[in-house]
């Protein structure tokens, strides 16, 4: 087993060298993430989990392109399942009494409330397993606590986001859920395409998708109506986003068309990756790191320059405003209810839908009610709404005992049960991870009665199966997103787009080279 402590120090040293900070200072900042949904432009450096982290715009706006349908090449590296930690699924039958397991998560607000109910329902549904749910505040703090904990201090179940798949898969500290799937004969045929592959590395399923989300457009329907826009036809392309913003500002209805942010797990990182997939272009080589380990990023391309030039122009022309890193995930929404210069739109995770609706229902938005918020697909560089998988999956730490691992697997099967997914998705805004959940209430009724909840699901189905649609798998993806977040913040402040992207790509490539050399 690889040494968590040694590689943690190595990752901090690498971060210190790239940032100019001392090794003691590198990676000590903290971030806040409530579901792949918010982040800071200055982010913590991630130690490796096994440690224990022809350019130039052609127009003022990105060229509208359709996603490619190129099939990804075969996986060049496949890890043999037999060499990995086993999953003794039958051990639960031999237990003398209820097996107690701990579940670390990073949910907050309405999402945590829904998760508590889900766990309570599981505990009440059977008498063989007792789950102790423990909130670690955010994805970031969950990741950091796991890295810093020894095997005996780790939980039996942990929730982890999509951007740590490669690094955690290579940590030698997990039982791959594929071992449990194979041992139990668990049927994956009903899972939504893409949800499984997002959490696969080297041909092995490491995490089981649970709370899946993607970015959507939140917009003020009242402002759209007052500006002469159709509230049932929100912008889909970036060109339409600019045109709508111009009309909203020119009419005097809104101070700015859209509120942007530069958070790593939102506008500064996650959305940037999403736009590359939407345009059908790779974010990193080797099919986004899916057919072989990535060796370099590709975001300093013509598309990358066009995207950031477009955003910079929106701000320079008074059509958009940035709220900074949006660390708590609320600032863009607060700009939408600002009394002085409100924004008519913002882009955020679909997982925020329930929280936003609940907040407006409580009167937080003043005259803006929950019925006045529209949800549309994330505007992007194509006419086809599509998005990659975001959110998180559930992983099983190794070394926790056979009965505990078997109990954890029993719990995971409950989390992805069709009825559980129907109830969970209806109460949160997350996407059901399996198609048969849509046949069951309450999500079936929710999608019929309130189509806002279905937007993210339809985007995911439209993402296709080409190489560019695959979620990037980079060993230091957490740190790479921190680099792009800093770059986008600088671009919003007026930095040269071409020079900034080139420098950011160089920094990202150095992170990847360092990671690959150590793994």
N, C-alpha and C positions, 0 to 999 in steps of 0.2 A: 504494500500500500504506500502511496506517495506521502511525503511529509507535508502536512498542512502548514506547519509553522515555517519551515524552510522556504516554501514557495510563496508564502505570504510576505516574508521579508523581501524576497526577490522581486515580487510585484511592486512593492512599495519603493524599492530602489529604482526600478525601471520608471515608475511614475515620477520619482524625484528628479531623475536625470532628464526626463522629457519636459518637466514643468519648471525646472530651475529651483524647486524647493528642496529643502533637506529631506532625507529619508524619514526623519521623525515627524515632519509636517505633512508630507505627501499623504493624501487620502484621509485626512482627519476632518474634513468638512462633512456635514451631514446633509442628506437630501430627504425629500418627503414624497411618497408615492402611494396613492390610494387605489391602485389597480391598473397599473400600466398607464396611468392616466395623468399624472403630473410629475414634475421634476424641476430641478434647479439648473441654471446655466453653469454654475460652478458646482460640480458634483464630486462625490467621494470617489477616489480611485478604488477599483475593485481588486483585491488580491485574488489570485486564482482560487476557485473553490476547492481545488485539491490542495490548496494552501491552507489553508485553514485556520483577478481579476481580469482637335482644332478648336480650342475653347473660345468662348465669347458668345454673347447673345446675338441672335440674328434678328430679333424683333423686340418690341417692348414687352411682349407676353410670350410665354412658352408656346411652342407649336403644338396644336392638338393632334395627338396620335392615338391610335387604337392599340390596346395591349396585344402583344404577339402571342401566338399559340404554340411557340416552339416547345416541344417536349423536353423535359430535363434529361440529361444523359444518365447512364447507369451510375449507381453509387460505386466509386472506385475503391472505397475502403469499407469493409463490413466487419464489425466486431463479432467474434464468435460468442454466442450467448452462453455456451457452456463454460467459458472462462470467467464469467461474471457471477456476482452473488446470486444464489438461488432464491426461489420464493416457495417456501414450504406451505402451500395453501391448505394442506390437510392437518396441520398442527393444531388448528383451532379446535378440531373435533376432540383432541386429546386433553384439552384444558380442564382442570378440576372445577373451575368457576369462571365468572366473568373476567375477561382480560382487559386491563386498563391501558389505554394508549393516549398519547398527547398529540395534538394537532396545532402546529404553529401557522398562523395566517397573518395577513396584512390588511384586512378589510377595515373600513371605517363607516360611521354614520349608518344610513339605511342599508348599506351592503353588509355591515357587521350584524345588524339586527336580523336580516334575512338568513345569514349564515348561522347565527345562534339558533334560530328556529329550525333550520335544517338539521343541525347536530342534535338538538333536543328530540326531533322527530325520529331520528335514527336510534338514539338511545332508548326511546320508548317503544320502538318497533320490535326489539329483540332483547334477549337477556344474556347474550354471550360476550358482548363487547361494550365497554364504557369509554366514550371519547371525552377527553378533557380538552376543551377548546381554549387556546391561549393566544391573545392578540399581541402581536409584535409591532403594532402601530402602522407599519408600512412594508412594502416589498423590500425597500432598501435596508431597513433595520432587521428584517427577517434574514436577508442574505448575509448581512454583516454578523449577526449573532450566530448563524450557522457556521460561518467560517471560523469564528473565534471560539466555538465550543468544541470540546473533545467528544469522542464517540459516545461516552456514557452520559453526556449532558444534552445530547440531541434528541429531538422528538421522534416518534414513530412515523409521523406524517407531517409534511411541510408543503406549503404553497409557494411556488416559484414562477416568476414571469418568463416570457419567451426569450428574453435577451441574455439569459445565462445558460442556455441549453448546452452549448459545446463545453464551456468551462466546468459546469457541474457534472456533465456526463463523463468527463475525463478526470474527475476527482477521486475515483475509486472509493467513494463513500456512500453509494446508493445501490439498492436492489432495483434493477431495471423493471418497470412494470410489465415489460414484455415477458419476463420470466414468469410472472403471475398469470398473465394472459395465456401463455402456452401451457402452464401447469394445470390451469383450471378449465381450459377450453373456452374461454370467454369470447363471445361473439362481438366483433367490431364492425359488422357490416352496416349497421344503422348510423354510424357516426358521420357527421357532416364532412364532406371532402375538405381537406386542408387542416382540420383541427388536430388530427393525429400526426401528420407529417411535420407540423410546426415543432413538435416535441420529440422528434426522432433525430438521432445522430448516429452516423455510421451504420445505418440499417437497423438500429435498436430503438424501440419505443422506451424512452426513459420516464417521461411523465404522462399522466393521463389527463387530457384536457377537462377542465371543470368550468371555470368562469372565463368565457371567451368574449372579447369585445373588439371593436374597431372604431376609428374616428368617424363622427357624423357632424353635420352642420346643425347648430341650434340657431334659430332666427325668430325675430319678433314679428308675428303675423300682423299685428296692428300697424306697425311701421310700414310693412310692405303694402298694405292696403292704402294707407295715407299717401304713400309715394307713387301710387299708381301701378304697383307691381302685383302680380298674381300670387297670393299667399299659398296657393296650392301648387305652384310651379317654381320652387326655389332654384338657384343657380346650380348647374351640374359641372360645367367646365370652368376653368380659371378665367377665361374671357367673359363668361356670363357673370362670374363673381365680381369682376371689376365693373362691368356695366351696371349691375344692381347696386353696387356701392356708390357709384357716381350718381345714380338717380336718387338714392336715399339721401345723400349729402346735398345735392343740388336742390332737392325739394324742401330742405330745411327740417326734415323729419328726424334725422339722426345727425349726431356730431361727427361720427365716422361710420363707414359701412361695416367694418369688421374689426373685432378685437383679436390681436395676435399675441402669442407668447413665444419665448425662446427656451422653454423647459426641455430638458433632455428627453423625458418620456412623453412629450407632447410636441409643441411646435418646433423645438430645437433639434429633435432627433427622430422620434417615432413617425411624425407626419412626413418628414423628409424621405424616410425609407418607403413609406406608403406611396408617395408620389412617383417614385422610380418604378415601383411595381405597377402602378396605374398606367404609366406610359409604356410598359412592356420592356423596360431597360433594367439591366442588372445593377445592383448596388455595390457588389463586390465580385471578384473573379471566381472562377470555378463554380459557376451557377450559384452565386451568393453563398459559397462555402458549403454547398450541399453535395457536390459530387467529388470534392476533394477539399482539404483545408484551404481557406482563402489565403492568398498571399498579398493582396492589395485591394483597396477600395477603388471604385470607379465613379464616385459621385462628383469628382472635379471635371466632369464631362460637359459637353454643350448643354445637355439637359439640366445639369446641376446649376450651371451659370444662369440659364434662362429662368429657372424656378426662383432663385434668390434675387435676381434682378427684378422679376415681377413683384415679389414681396416688398423689396426696397422701394420700388416705384409707387406701390400702393401707399406706403407711409409718407414718402416725399410729396405725394400729390394730395395728402390730407384725406385719403379714402380709408386708411387703416391706422390703428394705433397699437403699440405694443405695451403690454403690462409687465414686461420683464420675464423672469423665470417662472412666475406663477407657481411657486413651490407648493402652495396648499391646494392648487387646482380650482380656486374660487375666483381669482382676480379677473379673469376674462368674463365670467358671468356677472360679477359686480359691475364691470364696465357697461354691461347691457342695461343696468338699472341706474346708472350714474345720472344724477339730476342736472349736471352741467353740460356734458358732451357724451351722451349715450351711444353705444354701438348697437347696430341692428342685428349683428350676427357674430358668431364665434364658432370655432371648431373644437370639439372635445370628444372624449371617449363616450361611446354609447352606454357605458356603465354608469354614467352620471345622470341618465334620464330620470331614474326614480328619485334621486336626491334633488334634482332641479324641480321636478314636479311637486315634490313634497314641500320644498322651500317656498315655492310660489303659492301653493295651497295654504300655507300658514300666514300669508300676507307679507312675506319678506320683500316681494317685488312691488309693493304699493298697488298701483292700478293695473299692473301686469299680472294676470292670473295664469294658472297652469294651462288653461285652454288657449292662451295667447302665444304659447311657445310652439313653434313648428320644428320638426326634425326632418332634415333632408340628407341626401347622400353627401359625403365629403367632396367638395369641388376639387377637380384635379385636371391633369393634362390629357384628358381623353373624354369622349362623349359617353363612355360606358362607365357607370358607377361600379367600382370594384374596390376591394380592400383586403389586405392580408389579415391573418390571425393576430390578435393581441390578447392581453389579459394574462391568465396564468393556468398552470396545470398542477397536479398533485404528485409529489414524489415520495418515495419510501427510503429513508435513510437505512443503511446497512448496520449490522452489528447490534440489533435491538432484541434479539431472541426470536426463535421460530414461532412461538405462539403470538407474540406481538406483531410480527410481520404478517402472519396469516390474518390476524384481527384487523390490521391496517388495510389489507387487501379486501376484506369483507366490507369495510367502511367505504373504500373507494368505489366498489361496485354499486353501493347505495347512492353515492354522490352522482353517478352518471346513469342511474336508472331513469327510464323515460318519464315517470311521474315526478321524480325528484327534479329533473331538469326542467320540466314544464312549470312546476311551482317556483323554483329558483329564478328562472328567466322572467316569469311574469312579475315577480316582486322586485326585480333589480334593473332590468334593461340589458343584462347579459344575453348572449346568443345561446340557444340550446345547442349542445354539442352533438345531438343525434336527431335525425329526421323524424323518428317515430314519436318524439316528445311533442311535436306540433299537432299531433292528432288528439292530444289530451288537453282537457282544461286543467289549469286556468290559462295556459299560454295560447291555446286555440282561440278561446274567447277574447283574450287580450289583443291578439293580432287582428281579429275581426273588428273589435270595438274601437281600438286605438292603433291605427296603422303606424304611428310614430315608433312603436316598439319593434316593428318588423324591418325597418330600414336597414339596420346593421346586418341582419340575417340575409337579406337579399343582396347586399353588397358582397358579403362573404361568398355566397353561391356564385356570383358573377366573376370572382377573381380568377377562375380558370386554373389550369394545371401546368402552365408553361414554367420555364426556369425562373423567370423574373417574378412570378407569383409566389415563389418560395420565400418564407421568412428568412432573412439573412442569419447565418450561423457563423459568428465570428467569436473566437476565443475571448478577446478583450472587448466584446461589443458594448459592455457597460461604459468602458472608458472611451470608446470611439464615439458613442453618443454624447459624452461630455464634451468632446472636441467639437462636434458639429453644433452643439448647443451654444458653445462659446462663439463659434464662427457666425452663427445666425444672429446672435445678439449684437455682434460687432457690425454685421451688415445692416441691421435695423438702425444702428447708430451712424451709418454713413460710410462704413469701410468699403474699400474696393472689393467687388465681388470676386473677380478672377484671382486676384492675389490672395484673398482670404481663403477661398476654396482650395487653391493650390497648397498653401501652407497647412491647411487642415488635413488634406489628404496625405501630405508627407508625414504629419504627426501620427495619423491613424495607421499608416503603413509601418511606421517604426514600432508602434504598439503591437501590431500583428506579427511582425518579424520577431520581436522579443518573445511574445507568447509562444509562437511556433518553435522557437529554439529551445524552449523550456518544457515542451510537451511532445 
